Amino acid sequence: MSWILPACLGTALAAALTLTGCQREPATEPPTAAPATAGPAEISPASTPALGAEAAKAAAWQARGNEPFWMIAVEGDTLTWTSPDSESIVWTGLTRSERPDGFDLHAVREPHHLSVSATATVCRDSMASMPYPHTVTIKLDGKTLAGCGGDPMSLLAIGEWTVASVAGEPTGERPPTLQFLPEGRAAGFAGCNRWTSGTALSGEGVSFTQVATTMMACPEPAMAAERRFLEVLSRTTRHDFGADGSLQLIAGDTVIAVATRTVDG
């Protein structure tokens, strides 16, 4: 098969701590003759893309927040706190308890108690708007900080997406598809041909690089629809999720495509 490129984590908190000395393989290609199947609005757990049990229990996890800037990194029973105003501080003996909608972390270094609550709802970075899988609240000695946590890609790499509209127009009976794969790749059906590309996550969201397709010819309406979809991929600069859990591909401030989870069967 040959391919062508189309044209187309504050100061007061740090001081308190410092005084303590704390330290898919792509989806199978269908037979060519068969049809292939802005704003920070809160998304409820029911409509948030599923994270999966393994993602919720992953040993390595990170979270961050702005104003004041902070970041935490969790590895096993160790939590490392980093902020621009202090040296990294390590909390050990971390405990974890699961909730139906997320998990809680707790650490003690007398007289200080640290708690982290991670809830599985889409959280958007307050500066860059990147969607994260967990909304995070940190409490320490009466202080409360808010931020986002988890791996942004876990919201995308949850199976195949079916593109419902491109530039506001429905995609019809043979809609394009999109699947995020390991090692920074994406692939799917473009409307006539199969496509593949690289993917990159910036501070704002996902973009697609080096989009390529197979070389099969189809009737002109299908080819025109494919060209519109490939142009959307090349123009995408970030992404978000609708209140219904749909994936939005965005160029600047404009939603240029909407995709929903592919229903099997």
DRENPA-455274 format. One record per residue (C-alpha): residue number from 1; residue in three letters; x, y, z. Coordinates in Angstrom, 3 decimals. Layout:
! residues N
[site NUM; "ala"; [X; Y; Z]] ...
//
This chain:
! residues 265
[site 1; "met"; [0.000; 0.000; 0.000]] [site 2; "ser"; [1.413; 3.370; -0.935]] [site 3; "trp"; [0.825; 6.699; 0.789]] [site 4; "ile"; [0.734; 10.310; -0.356]] [site 5; "leu"; [0.704; 13.603; 1.522]] [site 6; "pro"; [-2.441; 15.675; 0.913]] [site 7; "ala"; [-2.100; 19.358; 0.116]] [site 8; "cys"; [-3.828; 20.368; 2.288]] [site 9; "leu"; [1.674; 23.699; 40.609]] [site 10; "gly"; [2.224; 29.398; 46.553]] [site 11; "thr"; [4.583; 31.240; 48.484]] [site 12; "ala"; [2.692; 30.905; 51.802]] [site 13; "leu"; [2.268; 27.226; 51.286]] [site 14; "ala"; [5.876; 26.689; 50.330]] [site 15; "ala"; [6.980; 28.578; 53.442]] [site 16; "ala"; [4.879; 26.356; 55.684]] [site 17; "leu"; [6.399; 23.286; 54.080]] [site 18; "thr"; [9.941; 24.580; 54.181]] [site 19; "leu"; [9.735; 25.215; 57.927]] [site 20; "thr"; [9.012; 21.529; 58.494]] [site 21; "gly"; [12.161; 20.396; 56.688]] [site 22; "cys"; [9.957; 18.098; 54.577]] [site 23; "gln"; [11.630; 17.038; 52.588]] [site 24; "arg"; [-4.567; -0.088; 19.472]] [site 25; "glu"; [-2.838; -0.781; 17.101]] [site 26; "pro"; [-5.050; 0.827; 14.415]] [site 27; "ala"; [-8.593; -0.382; 13.923]] [site 28; "thr"; [-8.861; -3.114; 11.285]] [site 29; "glu"; [-9.366; -1.606; 7.902]] [site 30; "pro"; [-12.884; -2.351; 6.629]] [site 31; "pro"; [-13.403; -3.837; 3.185]] [site 32; "thr"; [-13.353; -1.001; 0.698]] [site 33; "ala"; [-16.793; -1.923; -0.603]] [site 34; "ala"; [-18.468; -1.706; 2.843]] [site 35; "pro"; [-19.477; 1.558; 4.609]] [site 36; "ala"; [-17.139; 2.620; 7.423]] [site 37; "thr"; [-18.667; 3.113; 10.319]] [site 38; "ala"; [-15.112; 27.193; 24.255]] [site 39; "gly"; [-15.720; 27.751; 27.118]] [site 40; "pro"; [-15.015; 25.955; 30.427]] [site 41; "ala"; [-18.449; 24.374; 30.870]] [site 42; "glu"; [-18.433; 21.648; 33.524]] [site 43; "ile"; [-18.989; 18.107; 32.364]] [site 44; "ser"; [-20.681; 15.663; 34.713]] [site 45; "pro"; [-19.090; 12.254; 35.403]] [site 46; "ala"; [-21.863; 10.607; 33.391]] [site 47; "ser"; [-20.900; 12.441; 30.215]] [site 48; "thr"; [-17.129; 12.506; 30.730]] [site 49; "pro"; [-15.241; 10.071; 28.465]] [site 50; "ala"; [-14.579; 6.899; 30.487]] [site 51; "leu"; [-11.133; 6.776; 32.073]] [site 52; "gly"; [-11.062; 3.036; 32.733]] [site 53; "ala"; [-10.128; 1.227; 35.951]] [site 54; "glu"; [-6.495; 0.867; 35.052]] [site 55; "ala"; [-6.037; 4.579; 34.366]] [site 56; "ala"; [-7.713; 5.464; 37.690]] [site 57; "lys"; [-5.345; 3.176; 39.603]] [site 58; "ala"; [-2.134; 4.030; 37.793]] [site 59; "ala"; [0.894; 4.267; 40.096]] [site 60; "ala"; [2.335; 7.327; 38.357]] [site 61; "trp"; [0.124; 10.431; 38.298]] [site 62; "gln"; [0.638; 14.191; 38.039]] [site 63; "ala"; [-1.396; 17.319; 38.759]] [site 64; "arg"; [-0.773; 21.034; 38.454]] [site 65; "gly"; [-2.329; 24.418; 39.151]] [site 66; "asn"; [-1.854; 28.109; 38.465]] [site 67; "glu"; [-1.738; 31.290; 40.567]] [site 68; "pro"; [0.024; 30.114; 42.630]] [site 69; "phe"; [1.861; 27.753; 40.307]] [site 70; "trp"; [2.408; 24.236; 41.669]] [site 71; "met"; [2.894; 20.696; 40.473]] [site 72; "ile"; [2.737; 17.326; 42.211]] [site 73; "ala"; [4.054; 14.002; 40.944]] [site 74; "val"; [2.876; 10.760; 42.545]] [site 75; "glu"; [4.898; 7.569; 42.253]] [site 76; "gly"; [3.740; 4.685; 44.445]] [site 77; "asp"; [3.529; 5.973; 48.047]] [site 78; "thr"; [5.666; 9.049; 47.347]] [site 79; "leu"; [4.422; 12.524; 46.404]] [site 80; "thr"; [6.794; 15.225; 45.211]] [site 81; "trp"; [5.670; 18.859; 45.420]] [site 82; "thr"; [7.288; 21.434; 43.124]] [site 83; "ser"; [6.732; 25.186; 42.903]] [site 84; "pro"; [8.813; 28.086; 41.600]] [site 85; "asp"; [9.125; 29.535; 45.146]] [site 86; "ser"; [10.719; 26.574; 46.929]] [site 87; "glu"; [12.830; 23.477; 46.500]] [site 88; "ser"; [11.028; 20.231; 45.748]] [site 89; "ile"; [9.415; 18.715; 48.852]] [site 90; "val"; [8.899; 14.965; 49.190]] [site 91; "trp"; [6.060; 13.383; 51.170]] [site 92; "thr"; [6.350; 9.630; 51.796]] [site 93; "gly"; [3.943; 7.069; 53.264]] [site 94; "leu"; [1.200; 8.317; 50.967]] [site 95; "thr"; [-2.154; 6.506; 51.300]] [site 96; "arg"; [-4.840; 6.257; 48.633]] [site 97; "ser"; [-8.573; 5.588; 48.850]] [site 98; "glu"; [-10.834; 4.985; 45.868]] [site 99; "arg"; [-14.185; 6.682; 45.245]] [site 100; "pro"; [-16.761; 5.856; 42.559]] [site 101; "asp"; [-15.917; 9.184; 40.922]] [site 102; "gly"; [-12.166; 9.326; 41.547]] [site 103; "phe"; [-9.687; 8.884; 44.400]] [site 104; "asp"; [-8.166; 10.651; 47.436]] [site 105; "leu"; [-4.537; 10.835; 48.559]] [site 106; "his"; [-3.390; 11.605; 52.134]] [site 107; "ala"; [0.023; 12.157; 53.720]] [site 108; "val"; [1.111; 13.237; 57.219]] [site 109; "arg"; [4.321; 14.858; 58.360]] [site 110; "glu"; [3.490; 16.155; 61.831]] [site 111; "pro"; [2.137; 18.653; 62.409]] [site 112; "his"; [1.195; 18.973; 58.733]] [site 113; "his"; [-1.528; 17.019; 56.925]] [site 114; "leu"; [-1.775; 16.973; 53.130]] [site 115; "ser"; [-4.820; 15.740; 51.230]] [site 116; "val"; [-5.417; 15.533; 47.486]] [site 117; "ser"; [-8.845; 14.901; 45.996]] [site 118; "ala"; [-9.032; 13.875; 42.318]] [site 119; "thr"; [-12.488; 13.700; 40.740]] [site 120; "ala"; [-13.056; 12.214; 37.296]] [site 121; "thr"; [-14.530; 15.236; 35.545]] [site 122; "val"; [-12.955; 17.109; 32.682]] [site 123; "cys"; [-10.784; 19.933; 34.036]] [site 124; "arg"; [-9.460; 22.707; 31.826]] [site 125; "asp"; [-6.159; 24.377; 32.607]] [site 126; "ser"; [-7.000; 27.944; 33.681]] [site 127; "met"; [-4.320; 29.446; 31.437]] [site 128; "ala"; [-4.063; 27.209; 28.376]] [site 129; "ser"; [-7.485; 25.471; 28.404]] [site 130; "met"; [-5.979; 22.001; 27.922]] [site 131; "pro"; [-8.580; 19.382; 29.011]] [site 132; "tyr"; [-7.359; 17.003; 31.771]] [site 133; "pro"; [-9.206; 13.917; 33.099]] [site 134; "his"; [-9.229; 14.926; 36.805]] [site 135; "thr"; [-10.408; 18.000; 38.703]] [site 136; "val"; [-8.025; 18.321; 41.674]] [site 137; "thr"; [-8.384; 19.952; 45.105]] [site 138; "ile"; [-5.415; 20.113; 47.517]] [site 139; "lys"; [-5.774; 20.925; 51.219]] [site 140; "leu"; [-2.826; 21.666; 53.511]] [site 141; "asp"; [-3.017; 23.275; 56.963]] [site 142; "gly"; [-6.279; 25.053; 56.153]] [site 143; "lys"; [-5.167; 26.225; 52.707]] [site 144; "thr"; [-6.944; 25.025; 49.569]] [site 145; "leu"; [-5.560; 24.944; 46.034]] [site 146; "ala"; [-7.276; 23.873; 42.836]] [site 147; "gly"; [-5.913; 22.414; 39.630]] [site 148; "cys"; [-6.080; 19.649; 37.053]] [site 149; "gly"; [-4.515; 16.196; 36.962]] [site 150; "gly"; [-3.966; 13.052; 34.943]] [site 151; "asp"; [-2.804; 12.425; 31.396]] [site 152; "pro"; [-4.699; 14.508; 28.791]] [site 153; "met"; [-4.197; 11.805; 26.179]] [site 154; "ser"; [-6.245; 9.344; 28.291]] [site 155; "leu"; [-9.349; 11.337; 27.340]] [site 156; "leu"; [-8.591; 10.887; 23.651]] [site 157; "ala"; [-7.189; 7.349; 23.407]] [site 158; "ile"; [-10.376; 5.567; 24.507]] [site 159; "gly"; [-11.317; 3.870; 21.267]] [site 160; "glu"; [-12.580; 5.008; 17.915]] [site 161; "trp"; [-14.348; 8.331; 17.317]] [site 162; "thr"; [-16.851; 8.839; 14.511]] [site 163; "val"; [-16.782; 12.312; 12.972]] [site 164; "ala"; [-20.373; 13.603; 13.036]] [site 165; "ser"; [-19.809; 16.987; 11.427]] [site 166; "val"; [-17.154; 18.915; 9.561]] [site 167; "ala"; [-17.383; 22.719; 9.423]] [site 168; "gly"; [-20.900; 22.472; 10.800]] [site 169; "glu"; [-22.121; 20.097; 8.084]] [site 170; "pro"; [-23.178; 16.467; 8.828]] [site 171; "thr"; [-20.798; 13.883; 7.404]] [site 172; "gly"; [-23.434; 11.566; 5.933]] [site 173; "glu"; [-23.543; 7.805; 5.531]] [site 174; "arg"; [-19.792; 7.195; 5.306]] [site 175; "pro"; [-18.412; 9.425; 8.100]] [site 176; "pro"; [-14.692; 9.768; 8.719]] [site 177; "thr"; [-13.283; 8.055; 11.800]] [site 178; "leu"; [-10.457; 8.913; 14.178]] [site 179; "gln"; [-8.449; 6.802; 16.602]] [site 180; "phe"; [-5.523; 7.903; 18.794]] [site 181; "leu"; [-2.806; 5.260; 18.862]] [site 182; "pro"; [0.359; 4.631; 20.916]] [site 183; "glu"; [3.603; 6.441; 20.201]] [site 184; "gly"; [1.994; 9.692; 19.079]] [site 185; "arg"; [0.045; 8.392; 16.105]] [site 186; "ala"; [-3.523; 8.660; 14.879]] [site 187; "ala"; [-5.380; 6.910; 12.071]] [site 188; "gly"; [-8.813; 6.252; 10.633]] [site 189; "phe"; [-11.078; 6.368; 7.601]] [site 190; "ala"; [-11.177; 9.677; 5.708]] [site 191; "gly"; [-14.317; 9.193; 3.604]] [site 192; "cys"; [-12.714; 7.234; 0.781]] [site 193; "asn"; [-9.180; 6.318; 1.850]] [site 194; "arg"; [-7.531; 5.280; 5.085]] [site 195; "trp"; [-5.432; 8.021; 6.721]] [site 196; "thr"; [-2.639; 8.188; 9.281]] [site 197; "ser"; [-0.728; 11.008; 10.985]] [site 198; "gly"; [1.455; 12.003; 13.878]] [site 199; "thr"; [-0.152; 13.716; 16.864]] [site 200; "ala"; [1.249; 16.317; 19.266]] [site 201; "leu"; [-0.106; 17.699; 22.566]] [site 202; "ser"; [0.780; 21.328; 23.185]] [site 203; "gly"; [-0.255; 23.349; 26.243]] [site 204; "glu"; [-3.626; 23.957; 24.574]] [site 205; "gly"; [-4.460; 20.641; 22.991]] [site 206; "val"; [-3.932; 18.203; 20.162]] [site 207; "ser"; [-2.717; 18.788; 16.632]] [site 208; "phe"; [-2.061; 16.450; 13.720]] [site 209; "thr"; [1.191; 16.299; 11.758]] [site 210; "gln"; [2.244; 14.693; 8.486]] [site 211; "val"; [-1.212; 13.520; 7.479]] [site 212; "ala"; [-1.065; 10.878; 4.739]] [site 213; "thr"; [-3.635; 8.713; 2.958]] [site 214; "thr"; [-3.860; 5.689; 0.721]] [site 215; "met"; [-4.426; 6.325; -2.982]] [site 216; "met"; [-7.802; 4.800; -3.790]] [site 217; "ala"; [-10.137; 6.779; -6.041]] [site 218; "cys"; [-13.827; 7.227; -5.196]] [site 219; "pro"; [-16.716; 9.183; -6.728]] [site 220; "glu"; [-16.198; 12.930; -6.544]] [site 221; "pro"; [-18.679; 13.598; -3.684]] [site 222; "ala"; [-16.733; 11.188; -1.458]] [site 223; "met"; [-13.415; 12.661; -2.542]] [site 224; "ala"; [-14.641; 16.207; -1.842]] [site 225; "ala"; [-15.854; 15.178; 1.635]] [site 226; "glu"; [-12.492; 13.514; 2.278]] [site 227; "arg"; [-10.590; 16.629; 1.267]] [site 228; "arg"; [-12.685; 18.732; 3.684]] [site 229; "phe"; [-11.939; 16.300; 6.539]] [site 230; "leu"; [-8.201; 16.189; 5.810]] [site 231; "glu"; [-8.124; 19.985; 5.725]] [site 232; "val"; [-9.755; 19.986; 9.192]] [site 233; "leu"; [-7.018; 17.713; 10.523]] [site 234; "ser"; [-4.299; 19.979; 9.144]] [site 235; "arg"; [-5.968; 23.093; 10.649]] [site 236; "thr"; [-6.592; 21.670; 14.149]] [site 237; "thr"; [-4.680; 23.546; 16.867]] [site 238; "arg"; [-6.446; 22.279; 19.993]] [site 239; "his"; [-9.372; 20.215; 21.249]] [site 240; "asp"; [-12.134; 20.240; 23.856]] [site 241; "phe"; [-15.148; 18.166; 24.910]] [site 242; "gly"; [-18.810; 19.086; 24.681]] [site 243; "ala"; [-21.294; 18.685; 27.536]] [site 244; "asp"; [-22.367; 15.425; 25.914]] [site 245; "gly"; [-18.807; 14.051; 25.885]] [site 246; "ser"; [-18.272; 14.700; 22.174]] [site 247; "leu"; [-14.779; 15.517; 20.953]] [site 248; "gln"; [-14.351; 18.954; 19.385]] [site 249; "leu"; [-11.487; 19.725; 17.028]] [site 250; "ile"; [-10.769; 23.453; 17.112]] [site 251; "ala"; [-8.834; 25.938; 14.980]] [site 252; "gly"; [-8.224; 29.152; 16.926]] [site 253; "asp"; [-11.589; 29.705; 18.614]] [site 254; "thr"; [-13.704; 27.904; 16.035]] [site 255; "val"; [-14.966; 24.323; 16.333]] [site 256; "ile"; [-14.252; 22.828; 12.934]] [site 257; "ala"; [-15.278; 19.199; 13.571]] [site 258; "val"; [-17.251; 17.228; 16.147]] [site 259; "ala"; [-16.821; 13.499; 16.802]] [site 260; "thr"; [-18.624; 10.998; 19.003]] [site 261; "arg"; [-17.562; 7.651; 20.413]] [site 262; "thr"; [-18.100; 4.904; 17.857]] [site 263; "val"; [-20.830; 2.493; 18.945]] [site 264; "asp"; [-19.918; -1.156; 18.331]] [site 265; "gly"; [-22.433; -3.535; 16.858]] 
//
